[in-house]
Amino acid sequence: MQRIDFHLRGDFIELNQLLKLAGVCASGGAGKMLVAEGVVSVDGKIELRKTAKIRAGQVVMLGDAQIRVMA
């Protein structure tokens, strides 16, 4: 499993942008497509909102990549 620690610079980041900035997809548009396909989970639950606000303490999973969002 690939573990990625992402350090937040504000109160939140949109899910599609997090996927791009964490390096698990090539662009924000690609991130939106992955979310729409239902292959991204946040805190163990499938997330279908492309611009869901992700905050410190949450864990995002995509395939074998785990992104821990930190303050």
mmCIF file as Biopython writes it, N, C-alpha, C and O atoms, coordinates in Angstrom:
data_model
#
loop_
_atom_site.group_PDB
_atom_site.id
_atom_site.type_symbol
_atom_site.label_atom_id
_atom_site.label_alt_id
_atom_site.label_comp_id
_atom_site.label_asym_id
_atom_site.label_entity_id
_atom_site.label_seq_id
_atom_site.pdbx_PDB_ins_code
_atom_site.Cartn_x
_atom_site.Cartn_y
_atom_site.Cartn_z
_atom_site.occupancy
_atom_site.B_iso_or_equiv
_atom_site.auth_seq_id
_atom_site.auth_asym_id
_atom_site.pdbx_PDB_model_num
ATOM 1   N N  . MET A ? 1  ? 0.839   -1.185 0.000   1.0 0.0 1  A 1 
ATOM 2   C CA . MET A ? 1  ? 0.000   0.000  0.000   1.0 0.0 1  A 1 
ATOM 3   C C  . MET A ? 1  ? 0.884   1.249  0.000   1.0 0.0 1  A 1 
ATOM 4   O O  . MET A ? 1  ? 1.867   1.348  0.734   1.0 0.0 1  A 1 
ATOM 5   N N  . GLN A ? 2  ? 0.499   2.177  -0.838  1.0 0.0 2  A 1 
ATOM 6   C CA . GLN A ? 2  ? 1.206   3.454  -0.908  1.0 0.0 2  A 1 
ATOM 7   C C  . GLN A ? 2  ? 0.576   4.412  0.095   1.0 0.0 2  A 1 
ATOM 8   O O  . GLN A ? 2  ? -0.621  4.689  0.027   1.0 0.0 2  A 1 
ATOM 9   N N  . ARG A ? 3  ? 1.376   4.913  1.019   1.0 0.0 3  A 1 
ATOM 10  C CA . ARG A ? 3  ? 0.872   5.856  2.026   1.0 0.0 3  A 1 
ATOM 11  C C  . ARG A ? 3  ? 1.427   7.242  1.738   1.0 0.0 3  A 1 
ATOM 12  O O  . ARG A ? 3  ? 2.633   7.433  1.580   1.0 0.0 3  A 1 
ATOM 13  N N  . ILE A ? 4  ? 0.516   8.200  1.675   1.0 0.0 4  A 1 
ATOM 14  C CA . ILE A ? 4  ? 0.887   9.574  1.356   1.0 0.0 4  A 1 
ATOM 15  C C  . ILE A ? 4  ? 0.378   10.477 2.479   1.0 0.0 4  A 1 
ATOM 16  O O  . ILE A ? 4  ? -0.798  10.422 2.836   1.0 0.0 4  A 1 
ATOM 17  N N  . ASP A ? 5  ? 1.251   11.295 3.028   1.0 0.0 5  A 1 
ATOM 18  C CA . ASP A ? 5  ? 0.853   12.297 4.015   1.0 0.0 5  A 1 
ATOM 19  C C  . ASP A ? 5  ? 0.729   13.630 3.284   1.0 0.0 5  A 1 
ATOM 20  O O  . ASP A ? 5  ? 1.698   14.118 2.702   1.0 0.0 5  A 1 
ATOM 21  N N  . PHE A ? 6  ? -0.458  14.211 3.316   1.0 0.0 6  A 1 
ATOM 22  C CA . PHE A ? 6  ? -0.699  15.486 2.648   1.0 0.0 6  A 1 
ATOM 23  C C  . PHE A ? 6  ? -0.920  16.549 3.707   1.0 0.0 6  A 1 
ATOM 24  O O  . PHE A ? 6  ? -1.808  16.416 4.549   1.0 0.0 6  A 1 
ATOM 25  N N  . HIS A ? 7  ? -0.115  17.605 3.668   1.0 0.0 7  A 1 
ATOM 26  C CA . HIS A ? 7  ? -0.211  18.678 4.656   1.0 0.0 7  A 1 
ATOM 27  C C  . HIS A ? 7  ? -1.092  19.797 4.110   1.0 0.0 7  A 1 
ATOM 28  O O  . HIS A ? 7  ? -0.772  20.416 3.095   1.0 0.0 7  A 1 
ATOM 29  N N  . LEU A ? 8  ? -2.184  20.043 4.784   1.0 0.0 8  A 1 
ATOM 30  C CA . LEU A ? 8  ? -3.182  21.022 4.395   1.0 0.0 8  A 1 
ATOM 31  C C  . LEU A ? 8  ? -2.667  22.431 4.655   1.0 0.0 8  A 1 
ATOM 32  O O  . LEU A ? 8  ? -2.025  22.680 5.675   1.0 0.0 8  A 1 
ATOM 33  N N  . ARG A ? 9  ? -2.944  23.354 3.737   1.0 0.0 9  A 1 
ATOM 34  C CA . ARG A ? 9  ? -2.507  24.742 3.905   1.0 0.0 9  A 1 
ATOM 35  C C  . ARG A ? 9  ? -3.643  25.673 4.292   1.0 0.0 9  A 1 
ATOM 36  O O  . ARG A ? 9  ? -3.406  26.853 4.549   1.0 0.0 9  A 1 
ATOM 37  N N  . GLY A ? 10 ? -4.856  25.177 4.341   1.0 0.0 10 A 1 
ATOM 38  C CA . GLY A ? 10 ? -6.016  25.984 4.724   1.0 0.0 10 A 1 
ATOM 39  C C  . GLY A ? 10 ? -6.932  25.132 5.579   1.0 0.0 10 A 1 
ATOM 40  O O  . GLY A ? 10 ? -6.493  24.171 6.210   1.0 0.0 10 A 1 
ATOM 41  N N  . ASP A ? 11 ? -8.206  25.489 5.596   1.0 0.0 11 A 1 
ATOM 42  C CA . ASP A ? 11 ? -9.174  24.726 6.385   1.0 0.0 11 A 1 
ATOM 43  C C  . ASP A ? 11 ? -9.559  23.417 5.717   1.0 0.0 11 A 1 
ATOM 44  O O  . ASP A ? 11 ? -9.849  22.431 6.394   1.0 0.0 11 A 1 
ATOM 45  N N  . PHE A ? 12 ? -9.562  23.405 4.370   1.0 0.0 12 A 1 
ATOM 46  C CA . PHE A ? 12 ? -9.970  22.212 3.636   1.0 0.0 12 A 1 
ATOM 47  C C  . PHE A ? 12 ? -9.390  22.247 2.230   1.0 0.0 12 A 1 
ATOM 48  O O  . PHE A ? 12 ? -8.838  23.257 1.793   1.0 0.0 12 A 1 
ATOM 49  N N  . ILE A ? 13 ? -9.526  21.118 1.528   1.0 0.0 13 A 1 
ATOM 50  C CA . ILE A ? 13 ? -9.172  21.031 0.113   1.0 0.0 13 A 1 
ATOM 51  C C  . ILE A ? 13 ? -10.266 20.223 -0.560  1.0 0.0 13 A 1 
ATOM 52  O O  . ILE A ? 13 ? -10.796 19.280 0.028   1.0 0.0 13 A 1 
ATOM 53  N N  . GLU A ? 14 ? -10.608 20.585 -1.790  1.0 0.0 14 A 1 
ATOM 54  C CA . GLU A ? 14 ? -11.607 19.823 -2.524  1.0 0.0 14 A 1 
ATOM 55  C C  . GLU A ? 14 ? -11.021 18.473 -2.917  1.0 0.0 14 A 1 
ATOM 56  O O  . GLU A ? 14 ? -9.841  18.367 -3.248  1.0 0.0 14 A 1 
ATOM 57  N N  . LEU A ? 15 ? -11.858 17.450 -2.874  1.0 0.0 15 A 1 
ATOM 58  C CA . LEU A ? 15 ? -11.404 16.076 -3.097  1.0 0.0 15 A 1 
ATOM 59  C C  . LEU A ? 15 ? -10.670 15.910 -4.414  1.0 0.0 15 A 1 
ATOM 60  O O  . LEU A ? 15 ? -9.597  15.308 -4.442  1.0 0.0 15 A 1 
ATOM 61  N N  . ASN A ? 16 ? -11.222 16.429 -5.514  1.0 0.0 16 A 1 
ATOM 62  C CA . ASN A ? 16 ? -10.557 16.249 -6.810  1.0 0.0 16 A 1 
ATOM 63  C C  . ASN A ? 16 ? -9.180  16.909 -6.833  1.0 0.0 16 A 1 
ATOM 64  O O  . ASN A ? 16 ? -8.257  16.389 -7.460  1.0 0.0 16 A 1 
ATOM 65  N N  . GLN A ? 17 ? -9.035  18.047 -6.158  1.0 0.0 17 A 1 
ATOM 66  C CA . GLN A ? 17 ? -7.742  18.731 -6.099  1.0 0.0 17 A 1 
ATOM 67  C C  . GLN A ? 17 ? -6.744  17.970 -5.219  1.0 0.0 17 A 1 
ATOM 68  O O  . GLN A ? 17 ? -5.550  17.929 -5.515  1.0 0.0 17 A 1 
ATOM 69  N N  . LEU A ? 18 ? -7.242  17.373 -4.141  1.0 0.0 18 A 1 
ATOM 70  C CA . LEU A ? 18 ? -6.376  16.563 -3.280  1.0 0.0 18 A 1 
ATOM 71  C C  . LEU A ? 18 ? -5.774  15.409 -4.065  1.0 0.0 18 A 1 
ATOM 72  O O  . LEU A ? 18 ? -4.577  15.139 -3.960  1.0 0.0 18 A 1 
ATOM 73  N N  . LEU A ? 19 ? -6.602  14.725 -4.854  1.0 0.0 19 A 1 
ATOM 74  C CA . LEU A ? 19 ? -6.103  13.593 -5.641  1.0 0.0 19 A 1 
ATOM 75  C C  . LEU A ? 19 ? -4.996  14.038 -6.594  1.0 0.0 19 A 1 
ATOM 76  O O  . LEU A ? 19 ? -3.998  13.340 -6.773  1.0 0.0 19 A 1 
ATOM 77  N N  . LYS A ? 20 ? -5.186  15.211 -7.204  1.0 0.0 20 A 1 
ATOM 78  C CA . LYS A ? 20 ? -4.168  15.739 -8.121  1.0 0.0 20 A 1 
ATOM 79  C C  . LYS A ? 20 ? -2.892  16.115 -7.377  1.0 0.0 20 A 1 
ATOM 80  O O  . LYS A ? 20 ? -1.799  15.705 -7.769  1.0 0.0 20 A 1 
ATOM 81  N N  . LEU A ? 21 ? -3.026  16.894 -6.304  1.0 0.0 21 A 1 
ATOM 82  C CA . LEU A ? 21 ? -1.843  17.381 -5.590  1.0 0.0 21 A 1 
ATOM 83  C C  . LEU A ? 21 ? -1.091  16.280 -4.848  1.0 0.0 21 A 1 
ATOM 84  O O  . LEU A ? 21 ? 0.110   16.399 -4.606  1.0 0.0 21 A 1 
ATOM 85  N N  . ALA A ? 22 ? -1.793  15.215 -4.491  1.0 0.0 22 A 1 
ATOM 86  C CA . ALA A ? 22 ? -1.136  14.084 -3.833  1.0 0.0 22 A 1 
ATOM 87  C C  . ALA A ? 22 ? -0.431  13.190 -4.850  1.0 0.0 22 A 1 
ATOM 88  O O  . ALA A ? 22 ? 0.331   12.298 -4.477  1.0 0.0 22 A 1 
ATOM 89  N N  . GLY A ? 23 ? -0.687  13.432 -6.134  1.0 0.0 23 A 1 
ATOM 90  C CA . GLY A ? 23 ? 0.009   12.697 -7.186  1.0 0.0 23 A 1 
ATOM 91  C C  . GLY A ? 23 ? -0.610  11.360 -7.562  1.0 0.0 23 A 1 
ATOM 92  O O  . GLY A ? 23 ? 0.053   10.531 -8.185  1.0 0.0 23 A 1 
ATOM 93  N N  . VAL A ? 24 ? -1.868  11.131 -7.196  1.0 0.0 24 A 1 
ATOM 94  C CA . VAL A ? 24 ? -2.493  9.849  -7.548  1.0 0.0 24 A 1 
ATOM 95  C C  . VAL A ? 24 ? -3.276  9.925  -8.851  1.0 0.0 24 A 1 
ATOM 96  O O  . VAL A ? 24 ? -3.762  8.906  -9.340  1.0 0.0 24 A 1 
ATOM 97  N N  . CYS A ? 25 ? -3.407  11.137 -9.426  1.0 0.0 25 A 1 
ATOM 98  C CA . CYS A ? 25 ? -3.973  11.285 -10.763 1.0 0.0 25 A 1 
ATOM 99  C C  . CYS A ? 25 ? -3.319  12.502 -11.418 1.0 0.0 25 A 1 
ATOM 100 O O  . CYS A ? 25 ? -2.688  13.318 -10.746 1.0 0.0 25 A 1 
ATOM 101 N N  . ALA A ? 26 ? -3.478  12.613 -12.728 1.0 0.0 26 A 1 
ATOM 102 C CA . ALA A ? 26 ? -2.751  13.621 -13.489 1.0 0.0 26 A 1 
ATOM 103 C C  . ALA A ? 26 ? -3.330  15.029 -13.401 1.0 0.0 26 A 1 
ATOM 104 O O  . ALA A ? 26 ? -2.598  16.010 -13.531 1.0 0.0 26 A 1 
ATOM 105 N N  . SER A ? 27 ? -4.655  15.135 -13.178 1.0 0.0 27 A 1 
ATOM 106 C CA . SER A ? 27 ? -5.272  16.454 -13.184 1.0 0.0 27 A 1 
ATOM 107 C C  . SER A ? 27 ? -6.516  16.463 -12.305 1.0 0.0 27 A 1 
ATOM 108 O O  . SER A ? 27 ? -6.998  15.415 -11.875 1.0 0.0 27 A 1 
ATOM 109 N N  . GLY A ? 28 ? -7.029  17.667 -12.044 1.0 0.0 28 A 1 
ATOM 110 C CA . GLY A ? 28 ? -8.267  17.788 -11.292 1.0 0.0 28 A 1 
ATOM 111 C C  . GLY A ? 28 ? -9.426  17.141 -12.033 1.0 0.0 28 A 1 
ATOM 112 O O  . GLY A ? 28 ? -10.315 16.561 -11.411 1.0 0.0 28 A 1 
ATOM 113 N N  . GLY A ? 29 ? -9.422  17.237 -13.360 1.0 0.0 29 A 1 
ATOM 114 C CA . GLY A ? 29 ? -10.460 16.603 -14.176 1.0 0.0 29 A 1 
ATOM 115 C C  . GLY A ? 29 ? -10.414 15.093 -14.053 1.0 0.0 29 A 1 
ATOM 116 O O  . GLY A ? 29 ? -11.453 14.438 -13.967 1.0 0.0 29 A 1 
ATOM 117 N N  . ALA A ? 30 ? -9.207  14.539 -14.045 1.0 0.0 30 A 1 
ATOM 118 C CA . ALA A ? 30 ? -9.061  13.091 -13.859 1.0 0.0 30 A 1 
ATOM 119 C C  . ALA A ? 30 ? -9.544  12.689 -12.476 1.0 0.0 30 A 1 
ATOM 120 O O  . ALA A ? 30 ? -10.136 11.624 -12.302 1.0 0.0 30 A 1 
ATOM 121 N N  . GLY A ? 31 ? -9.287  13.552 -11.486 1.0 0.0 31 A 1 
ATOM 122 C CA . GLY A ? 31 ? -9.762  13.296 -10.132 1.0 0.0 31 A 1 
ATOM 123 C C  . GLY A ? 31 ? -11.282 13.266 -10.076 1.0 0.0 31 A 1 
ATOM 124 O O  . GLY A ? 31 ? -11.868 12.418 -9.403  1.0 0.0 31 A 1 
ATOM 125 N N  . LYS A ? 32 ? -11.924 14.199 -10.790 1.0 0.0 32 A 1 
ATOM 126 C CA . LYS A ? 32 ? -13.393 14.231 -10.835 1.0 0.0 32 A 1 
ATOM 127 C C  . LYS A ? 32 ? -13.939 12.942 -11.434 1.0 0.0 32 A 1 
ATOM 128 O O  . LYS A ? 32 ? -14.934 12.401 -10.952 1.0 0.0 32 A 1 
ATOM 129 N N  . MET A ? 33 ? -13.288 12.451 -12.485 1.0 0.0 33 A 1 
ATOM 130 C CA . MET A ? 33 ? -13.741 11.213 -13.131 1.0 0.0 33 A 1 
ATOM 131 C C  . MET A ? 33 ? -13.626 10.025 -12.181 1.0 0.0 33 A 1 
ATOM 132 O O  . MET A ? 33 ? -14.522 9.183  -12.123 1.0 0.0 33 A 1 
ATOM 133 N N  . LEU A ? 34 ? -12.527 9.957  -11.440 1.0 0.0 34 A 1 
ATOM 134 C CA . LEU A ? 34 ? -12.340 8.850  -10.489 1.0 0.0 34 A 1 
ATOM 135 C C  . LEU A ? 34 ? -13.405 8.883  -9.402  1.0 0.0 34 A 1 
ATOM 136 O O  . LEU A ? 34 ? -13.942 7.841  -9.025  1.0 0.0 34 A 1 
ATOM 137 N N  . VAL A ? 35 ? -13.714 10.071 -8.899  1.0 0.0 35 A 1 
ATOM 138 C CA . VAL A ? 35 ? -14.748 10.201 -7.872  1.0 0.0 35 A 1 
ATOM 139 C C  . VAL A ? 35 ? -16.098 9.772  -8.444  1.0 0.0 35 A 1 
ATOM 140 O O  . VAL A ? 35 ? -16.846 9.047  -7.788  1.0 0.0 35 A 1 
ATOM 141 N N  . ALA A ? 36 ? -16.416 10.217 -9.668  1.0 0.0 36 A 1 
ATOM 142 C CA . ALA A ? 36 ? -17.688 9.878  -10.304 1.0 0.0 36 A 1 
ATOM 143 C C  . ALA A ? 36 ? -17.821 8.370  -10.524 1.0 0.0 36 A 1 
ATOM 144 O O  . ALA A ? 36 ? -18.933 7.840  -10.503 1.0 0.0 36 A 1 
ATOM 145 N N  . GLU A ? 37 ? -16.703 7.676  -10.733 1.0 0.0 37 A 1 
ATOM 146 C CA . GLU A ? 37 ? -16.723 6.225  -10.940 1.0 0.0 37 A 1 
ATOM 147 C C  . GLU A ? 37 ? -16.958 5.462  -9.640  1.0 0.0 37 A 1 
ATOM 148 O O  . GLU A ? 37 ? -17.206 4.256  -9.667  1.0 0.0 37 A 1 
ATOM 149 N N  . GLY A ? 38 ? -16.883 6.150  -8.506  1.0 0.0 38 A 1 
ATOM 150 C CA . GLY A ? 38 ? -17.135 5.496  -7.225  1.0 0.0 38 A 1 
ATOM 151 C C  . GLY A ? 38 ? -15.971 4.685  -6.692  1.0 0.0 38 A 1 
ATOM 152 O O  . GLY A ? 38 ? -16.169 3.732  -5.938  1.0 0.0 38 A 1 
ATOM 153 N N  . VAL A ? 39 ? -14.743 5.059  -7.082  1.0 0.0 39 A 1 
ATOM 154 C CA . VAL A ? 39 ? -13.571 4.305  -6.641  1.0 0.0 39 A 1 
ATOM 155 C C  . VAL A ? 39 ? -12.766 5.026  -5.557  1.0 0.0 39 A 1 
ATOM 156 O O  . VAL A ? 39 ? -11.697 4.561  -5.161  1.0 0.0 39 A 1 
ATOM 157 N N  . VAL A ? 40 ? -13.284 6.167  -5.079  1.0 0.0 40 A 1 
ATOM 158 C CA . VAL A ? 40 ? -12.598 6.938  -4.042  1.0 0.0 40 A 1 
ATOM 159 C C  . VAL A ? 40 ? -13.422 6.877  -2.759  1.0 0.0 40 A 1 
ATOM 160 O O  . VAL A ? 40 ? -14.635 7.088  -2.775  1.0 0.0 40 A 1 
ATOM 161 N N  . SER A ? 41 ? -12.747 6.586  -1.648  1.0 0.0 41 A 1 
ATOM 162 C CA . SER A ? 41 ? -13.460 6.587  -0.366  1.0 0.0 41 A 1 
ATOM 163 C C  . SER A ? 41 ? -12.807 7.585  0.582   1.0 0.0 41 A 1 
ATOM 164 O O  . SER A ? 41 ? -11.604 7.840  0.522   1.0 0.0 41 A 1 
ATOM 165 N N  . VAL A ? 42 ? -13.645 8.144  1.463   1.0 0.0 42 A 1 
ATOM 166 C CA . VAL A ? 42 ? -13.194 9.074  2.490   1.0 0.0 42 A 1 
ATOM 167 C C  . VAL A ? 42 ? -13.640 8.489  3.823   1.0 0.0 42 A 1 
ATOM 168 O O  . VAL A ? 42 ? -14.828 8.262  4.052   1.0 0.0 42 A 1 
ATOM 169 N N  . ASP A ? 43 ? -12.673 8.251  4.693   1.0 0.0 43 A 1 
ATOM 170 C CA . ASP A ? 43 ? -12.949 7.658  6.008   1.0 0.0 43 A 1 
ATOM 171 C C  . ASP A ? 43 ? -13.756 6.369  5.885   1.0 0.0 43 A 1 
ATOM 172 O O  . ASP A ? 43 ? -14.661 6.111  6.679   1.0 0.0 43 A 1 
ATOM 173 N N  . GLY A ? 44 ? -13.414 5.561  4.874   1.0 0.0 44 A 1 
ATOM 174 C CA . GLY A ? 44 ? -14.030 4.235  4.718   1.0 0.0 44 A 1 
ATOM 175 C C  . GLY A ? 44 ? -15.357 4.204  3.980   1.0 0.0 44 A 1 
ATOM 176 O O  . GLY A ? 44 ? -15.938 3.130  3.821   1.0 0.0 44 A 1 
ATOM 177 N N  . LYS A ? 45 ? -15.861 5.358  3.520   1.0 0.0 45 A 1 
ATOM 178 C CA . LYS A ? 45 ? -17.134 5.409  2.807   1.0 0.0 45 A 1 
ATOM 179 C C  . LYS A ? 45 ? -16.917 5.969  1.406   1.0 0.0 45 A 1 
ATOM 180 O O  . LYS A ? 45 ? -16.195 6.952  1.232   1.0 0.0 45 A 1 
ATOM 181 N N  . ILE A ? 46 ? -17.545 5.341  0.399   1.0 0.0 46 A 1 
ATOM 182 C CA . ILE A ? 46 ? -17.430 5.829  -0.968  1.0 0.0 46 A 1 
ATOM 183 C C  . ILE A ? 46 ? -17.941 7.275  -1.020  1.0 0.0 46 A 1 
ATOM 184 O O  . ILE A ? 46 ? -19.005 7.595  -0.490  1.0 0.0 46 A 1 
ATOM 185 N N  . GLU A ? 47 ? -17.158 8.130  -1.670  1.0 0.0 47 A 1 
ATOM 186 C CA . GLU A ? 47 ? -17.521 9.556  -1.792  1.0 0.0 47 A 1 
ATOM 187 C C  . GLU A ? 47 ? -17.783 9.856  -3.260  1.0 0.0 47 A 1 
ATOM 188 O O  . GLU A ? 47 ? -16.915 9.636  -4.105  1.0 0.0 47 A 1 
ATOM 189 N N  . LEU A ? 48 ? -18.978 10.358 -3.569  1.0 0.0 48 A 1 
ATOM 190 C CA . LEU A ? 48 ? -19.346 10.669 -4.947  1.0 0.0 48 A 1 
ATOM 191 C C  . LEU A ? 48 ? -19.397 12.164 -5.231  1.0 0.0 48 A 1 
ATOM 192 O O  . LEU A ? 48 ? -19.664 12.565 -6.364  1.0 0.0 48 A 1 
ATOM 193 N N  . ARG A ? 49 ? -19.146 12.993 -4.224  1.0 0.0 49 A 1 
ATOM 194 C CA . ARG A ? 49 ? -19.115 14.447 -4.434  1.0 0.0 49 A 1 
ATOM 195 C C  . ARG A ? 49 ? -17.705 14.840 -4.858  1.0 0.0 49 A 1 
ATOM 196 O O  . ARG A ? 49 ? -16.762 14.738 -4.073  1.0 0.0 49 A 1 
ATOM 197 N N  . LYS A ? 50 ? -17.567 15.282 -6.085  1.0 0.0 50 A 1 
ATOM 198 C CA . LYS A ? 50 ? -16.248 15.587 -6.653  1.0 0.0 50 A 1 
ATOM 199 C C  . LYS A ? 50 ? -15.500 16.683 -5.893  1.0 0.0 50 A 1 
ATOM 200 O O  . LYS A ? 50 ? -14.274 16.654 -5.788  1.0 0.0 50 A 1 
ATOM 201 N N  . THR A ? 51 ? -16.248 17.641 -5.370  1.0 0.0 51 A 1 
ATOM 202 C CA . THR A ? 51 ? -15.611 18.760 -4.671  1.0 0.0 51 A 1 
ATOM 203 C C  . THR A ? 51 ? -15.891 18.710 -3.172  1.0 0.0 51 A 1 
ATOM 204 O O  . THR A ? 51 ? -15.966 19.749 -2.516  1.0 0.0 51 A 1 
ATOM 205 N N  . ALA A ? 52 ? -16.045 17.509 -2.637  1.0 0.0 52 A 1 
ATOM 206 C CA . ALA A ? 52 ? -16.253 17.351 -1.190  1.0 0.0 52 A 1 
ATOM 207 C C  . ALA A ? 52 ? -15.095 18.024 -0.453  1.0 0.0 52 A 1 
ATOM 208 O O  . ALA A ? 52 ? -13.943 17.924 -0.873  1.0 0.0 52 A 1 
ATOM 209 N N  . LYS A ? 53 ? -15.408 18.702 0.637   1.0 0.0 53 A 1 
ATOM 210 C CA . LYS A ? 53 ? -14.377 19.384 1.418   1.0 0.0 53 A 1 
ATOM 211 C C  . LYS A ? 53 ? -13.682 18.362 2.322   1.0 0.0 53 A 1 
ATOM 212 O O  . LYS A ? 53 ? -14.307 17.758 3.195   1.0 0.0 53 A 1 
ATOM 213 N N  . ILE A ? 54 ? -12.397 18.184 2.099   1.0 0.0 54 A 1 
ATOM 214 C CA . ILE A ? 54 ? -11.597 17.249 2.888   1.0 0.0 54 A 1 
ATOM 215 C C  . ILE A ? 54 ? -10.793 18.065 3.889   1.0 0.0 54 A 1 
ATOM 216 O O  . ILE A ? 54 ? -10.121 19.033 3.534   1.0 0.0 54 A 1 
ATOM 217 N N  . ARG A ? 55 ? -10.877 17.655 5.140   1.0 0.0 55 A 1 
ATOM 218 C CA . ARG A ? 55 ? -10.230 18.404 6.227   1.0 0.0 55 A 1 
ATOM 219 C C  . ARG A ? 55 ? -9.169  17.556 6.922   1.0 0.0 55 A 1 
ATOM 220 O O  . ARG A ? 55 ? -9.098  16.344 6.724   1.0 0.0 55 A 1 
ATOM 221 N N  . ALA A ? 56 ? -8.351  18.209 7.735   1.0 0.0 56 A 1 
ATOM 222 C CA . ALA A ? 56 ? -7.297  17.515 8.482   1.0 0.0 56 A 1 
ATOM 223 C C  . ALA A ? 56 ? -7.907  16.385 9.303   1.0 0.0 56 A 1 
ATOM 224 O O  . ALA A ? 56 ? -8.973  16.543 9.898   1.0 0.0 56 A 1 
ATOM 225 N N  . GLY A ? 57 ? -7.229  15.258 9.328   1.0 0.0 57 A 1 
ATOM 226 C CA . GLY A ? 57 ? -7.680  14.107 10.094  1.0 0.0 57 A 1 
ATOM 227 C C  . GLY A ? 57 ? -8.408  13.074 9.256   1.0 0.0 57 A 1 
ATOM 228 O O  . GLY A ? 57 ? -8.615  11.947 9.705   1.0 0.0 57 A 1 
ATOM 229 N N  . GLN A ? 58 ? -8.802  13.444 8.038   1.0 0.0 58 A 1 
ATOM 230 C CA . GLN A ? 58 ? -9.507  12.497 7.189   1.0 0.0 58 A 1 
ATOM 231 C C  . GLN A ? 58 ? -8.519  11.651 6.389   1.0 0.0 58 A 1 
ATOM 232 O O  . GLN A ? 58 ? -7.381  12.054 6.148   1.0 0.0 58 A 1 
ATOM 233 N N  . VAL A ? 59 ? -8.986  10.466 5.982   1.0 0.0 59 A 1 
ATOM 234 C CA . VAL A ? 59 ? -8.173  9.542  5.200   1.0 0.0 59 A 1 
ATOM 235 C C  . VAL A ? 59 ? -8.915  9.238  3.907   1.0 0.0 59 A 1 
ATOM 236 O O  . VAL A ? 59 ? -10.078 8.836  3.924   1.0 0.0 59 A 1 
ATOM 237 N N  . VAL A ? 60 ? -8.230  9.434  2.785   1.0 0.0 60 A 1 
ATOM 238 C CA . VAL A ? 60 ? -8.800  9.193  1.459   1.0 0.0 60 A 1 
ATOM 239 C C  . VAL A ? 60 ? -8.103  7.977  0.862   1.0 0.0 60 A 1 
ATOM 240 O O  . VAL A ? 60 ? -6.877  7.866  0.906   1.0 0.0 60 A 1 
ATOM 241 N N  . MET A ? 61 ? -8.897  7.067  0.302   1.0 0.0 61 A 1 
ATOM 242 C CA . MET A ? 61 ? -8.352  5.860  -0.327  1.0 0.0 61 A 1 
ATOM 243 C C  . MET A ? 61 ? -8.713  5.847  -1.809  1.0 0.0 61 A 1 
ATOM 244 O O  . MET A ? 61 ? -9.839  6.163  -2.193  1.0 0.0 61 A 1 
ATOM 245 N N  . LEU A ? 62 ? -7.738  5.477  -2.628  1.0 0.0 62 A 1 
ATOM 246 C CA . LEU A ? 62 ? -7.943  5.270  -4.056  1.0 0.0 62 A 1 
ATOM 247 C C  . LEU A ? 62 ? -7.065  4.100  -4.451  1.0 0.0 62 A 1 
ATOM 248 O O  . LEU A ? 62 ? -5.840  4.218  -4.480  1.0 0.0 62 A 1 
ATOM 249 N N  . GLY A ? 63 ? -7.682  2.975  -4.755  1.0 0.0 63 A 1 
ATOM 250 C CA . GLY A ? 63 ? -6.910  1.772  -5.066  1.0 0.0 63 A 1 
ATOM 251 C C  . GLY A ? 63 ? -6.036  1.401  -3.888  1.0 0.0 63 A 1 
ATOM 252 O O  . GLY A ? 63 ? -6.528  1.236  -2.772  1.0 0.0 63 A 1 
ATOM 253 N N  . ASP A ? 64 ? -4.731  1.268  -4.130  1.0 0.0 64 A 1 
ATOM 254 C CA . ASP A ? 64 ? -3.814  0.909  -3.037  1.0 0.0 64 A 1 
ATOM 255 C C  . ASP A ? 64 ? -3.149  2.145  -2.424  1.0 0.0 64 A 1 
ATOM 256 O O  . ASP A ? 64 ? -2.208  2.015  -1.642  1.0 0.0 64 A 1 
ATOM 257 N N  . ALA A ? 65 ? -3.631  3.336  -2.774  1.0 0.0 65 A 1 
ATOM 258 C CA . ALA A ? 65 ? -3.068  4.580  -2.226  1.0 0.0 65 A 1 
ATOM 259 C C  . ALA A ? 65 ? -3.932  5.079  -1.068  1.0 0.0 65 A 1 
ATOM 260 O O  . ALA A ? 65 ? -5.152  5.196  -1.182  1.0 0.0 65 A 1 
ATOM 261 N N  . GLN A ? 66 ? -3.266  5.369  0.041   1.0 0.0 66 A 1 
ATOM 262 C CA . GLN A ? 66 ? -3.932  5.934  1.211   1.0 0.0 66 A 1 
ATOM 263 C C  . GLN A ? 66 ? -3.351  7.325  1.432   1.0 0.0 66 A 1 
ATOM 264 O O  . GLN A ? 66 ? -2.142  7.486  1.595   1.0 0.0 66 A 1 
ATOM 265 N N  . ILE A ? 67 ? -4.236  8.336  1.435   1.0 0.0 67 A 1 
ATOM 266 C CA . ILE A ? 67 ? -3.801  9.723  1.635   1.0 0.0 67 A 1 
ATOM 267 C C  . ILE A ? 67 ? -4.312  10.170 2.999   1.0 0.0 67 A 1 
ATOM 268 O O  . ILE A ? 67 ? -5.519  10.241 3.230   1.0 0.0 67 A 1 
ATOM 269 N N  . ARG A ? 68 ? -3.368  10.474 3.907   1.0 0.0 68 A 1 
ATOM 270 C CA . ARG A ? 68 ? -3.740  10.994 5.222   1.0 0.0 68 A 1 
ATOM 271 C C  . ARG A ? 68 ? -3.589  12.508 5.158   1.0 0.0 68 A 1 
ATOM 272 O O  . ARG A ? 68 ? -2.525  13.029 4.824   1.0 0.0 68 A 1 
ATOM 273 N N  . VAL A ? 69 ? -4.667  13.197 5.481   1.0 0.0 69 A 1 
ATOM 274 C CA . VAL A ? 69 ? -4.669  14.662 5.430   1.0 0.0 69 A 1 
ATOM 275 C C  . VAL A ? 69 ? -4.317  15.183 6.819   1.0 0.0 69 A 1 
ATOM 276 O O  . VAL A ? 69 ? -4.963  14.853 7.813   1.0 0.0 69 A 1 
ATOM 277 N N  . MET A ? 70 ? -3.270  16.009 6.855   1.0 0.0 70 A 1 
ATOM 278 C CA . MET A ? 70 ? -2.758  16.517 8.121   1.0 0.0 70 A 1 
ATOM 279 C C  . MET A ? 70 ? -2.797  18.043 8.136   1.0 0.0 70 A 1 
ATOM 280 O O  . MET A ? 70 ? -2.726  18.687 7.089   1.0 0.0 70 A 1 
ATOM 281 N N  . ALA A ? 71 ? -2.908  18.605 9.321   1.0 0.0 71 A 1 
ATOM 282 C CA . ALA A ? 71 ? -2.932  20.070 9.479   1.0 0.0 71 A 1 
ATOM 283 C C  . ALA A ? 71 ? -1.546  20.643 9.230   1.0 0.0 71 A 1 
ATOM 284 O O  . ALA A ? 71 ? -1.355  21.856 9.314   1.0 0.0 71 A 1 
#
